[in-house]
Amino acid sequence: MTDGRNRSSIRPGMKVSIVLKQDQRTGNLTEGIVKDILTKSTSHPHGIKVRLTDGQVGRVKQIEQE
């Protein structure tokens, strides 16, 4: 597993674990498939923000290997 701090390592269609805004304190992870990459910069210290195919938005904590 790799972390989600670099935009170049994330592509639409990848399976990832994200932290939703309301879960930032608890650190609960939500798994899903990336639909859109929302962060414009090449990297972000808290993870690249993405929208999943089910519409949830959060920051990538882990990229799940297929």
Contacts in CASP RR format, 6 or more apart in sequence:
PFRMAT RR
TARGET T0000
AUTHOR 0000-0000-0000
METHOD contacts of the structure
MODEL  1
MTDGRNRSSIRPGMKVSIVLKQDQRTGNLTEGIVKDILTKSTSHPHGIKV
RLTDGQVGRVKQIEQE
1 62 0 8 1.000
1 63 0 8 1.000
1 64 0 8 1.000
1 65 0 8 1.000
2 9 0 8 1.000
2 62 0 8 1.000
2 63 0 8 1.000
3 47 0 8 1.000
3 60 0 8 1.000
3 61 0 8 1.000
3 62 0 8 1.000
3 63 0 8 1.000
4 10 0 8 1.000
4 16 0 8 1.000
4 47 0 8 1.000
4 48 0 8 1.000
4 59 0 8 1.000
4 60 0 8 1.000
4 61 0 8 1.000
4 62 0 8 1.000
4 63 0 8 1.000
5 43 0 8 1.000
5 44 0 8 1.000
5 45 0 8 1.000
5 46 0 8 1.000
5 47 0 8 1.000
5 48 0 8 1.000
5 60 0 8 1.000
6 42 0 8 1.000
6 43 0 8 1.000
6 48 0 8 1.000
7 37 0 8 1.000
7 39 0 8 1.000
7 41 0 8 1.000
7 42 0 8 1.000
7 43 0 8 1.000
7 44 0 8 1.000
7 48 0 8 1.000
8 42 0 8 1.000
9 63 0 8 1.000
10 16 0 8 1.000
10 34 0 8 1.000
10 37 0 8 1.000
10 48 0 8 1.000
10 50 0 8 1.000
10 60 0 8 1.000
10 63 0 8 1.000
11 34 0 8 1.000
12 34 0 8 1.000
12 35 0 8 1.000
12 36 0 8 1.000
12 37 0 8 1.000
13 33 0 8 1.000
13 34 0 8 1.000
13 35 0 8 1.000
13 53 0 8 1.000
14 33 0 8 1.000
14 34 0 8 1.000
14 63 0 8 1.000
14 64 0 8 1.000
15 31 0 8 1.000
15 32 0 8 1.000
15 33 0 8 1.000
15 63 0 8 1.000
15 64 0 8 1.000
15 66 0 8 1.000
16 31 0 8 1.000
16 32 0 8 1.000
16 33 0 8 1.000
16 34 0 8 1.000
16 50 0 8 1.000
16 52 0 8 1.000
16 60 0 8 1.000
16 61 0 8 1.000
16 62 0 8 1.000
16 63 0 8 1.000
16 64 0 8 1.000
17 29 0 8 1.000
17 30 0 8 1.000
17 31 0 8 1.000
17 32 0 8 1.000
17 60 0 8 1.000
17 61 0 8 1.000
17 62 0 8 1.000
17 64 0 8 1.000
18 29 0 8 1.000
18 30 0 8 1.000
18 31 0 8 1.000
18 32 0 8 1.000
18 50 0 8 1.000
18 52 0 8 1.000
18 56 0 8 1.000
18 58 0 8 1.000
18 59 0 8 1.000
18 60 0 8 1.000
18 61 0 8 1.000
19 27 0 8 1.000
19 28 0 8 1.000
19 29 0 8 1.000
19 30 0 8 1.000
19 58 0 8 1.000
19 59 0 8 1.000
19 61 0 8 1.000
20 28 0 8 1.000
20 30 0 8 1.000
20 56 0 8 1.000
20 57 0 8 1.000
20 58 0 8 1.000
21 57 0 8 1.000
21 58 0 8 1.000
23 29 0 8 1.000
23 30 0 8 1.000
29 61 0 8 1.000
29 62 0 8 1.000
30 52 0 8 1.000
30 56 0 8 1.000
30 58 0 8 1.000
31 64 0 8 1.000
32 52 0 8 1.000
32 53 0 8 1.000
32 54 0 8 1.000
32 56 0 8 1.000
33 52 0 8 1.000
33 53 0 8 1.000
34 50 0 8 1.000
34 51 0 8 1.000
34 52 0 8 1.000
34 53 0 8 1.000
34 60 0 8 1.000
35 50 0 8 1.000
35 51 0 8 1.000
35 52 0 8 1.000
35 53 0 8 1.000
35 55 0 8 1.000
36 50 0 8 1.000
36 51 0 8 1.000
37 48 0 8 1.000
37 49 0 8 1.000
37 50 0 8 1.000
38 48 0 8 1.000
38 49 0 8 1.000
38 50 0 8 1.000
38 51 0 8 1.000
38 57 0 8 1.000
39 47 0 8 1.000
39 48 0 8 1.000
39 49 0 8 1.000
39 50 0 8 1.000
44 59 0 8 1.000
46 59 0 8 1.000
47 59 0 8 1.000
47 60 0 8 1.000
47 61 0 8 1.000
48 59 0 8 1.000
48 60 0 8 1.000
49 57 0 8 1.000
49 58 0 8 1.000
49 59 0 8 1.000
49 60 0 8 1.000
50 57 0 8 1.000
50 58 0 8 1.000
50 59 0 8 1.000
50 60 0 8 1.000
51 57 0 8 1.000
51 58 0 8 1.000
END
